[in-house]
Amino acid sequence: VQCALNRPAFFAERLYHAMKGAGTDDSTLIRIIVTRSEIDLVQIKQMFAQMYQKTLATMISSDTSGDYRRLLLSIVG
């Protein structure tokens, strides 16, 4: 239901929970960023910043490293 009502908020929440706390749910993080990159990633980034008072790129930078970080950040923009 949440996905139908507000899709960007749904994915922003999923991304946040994939990165919060100890460890990262890499499969969820990759799946959402790659599949939504050409559809509505801009709206998801805006909603993420609005909901969590930090940018998606900032949270990715603090939670990942190396080539993995660079790849995700290049997709996110």
HELIX and SHEET records of a PDB file:
HELIX    1   1 GLN A    2  LEU A    5  1                                   4    
HELIX    2   2 ARG A    7  MET A   19  1                                  13    
HELIX    3   3 ASP A   26  ARG A   36  1                                  11    
HELIX    4   4 LEU A   41  TYR A   52  1                                  12    
HELIX    5   5 LEU A   56  ASP A   63  1                                   8    
HELIX    6   6 GLY A   66  VAL A   76  1                                  11    
END                                                                             
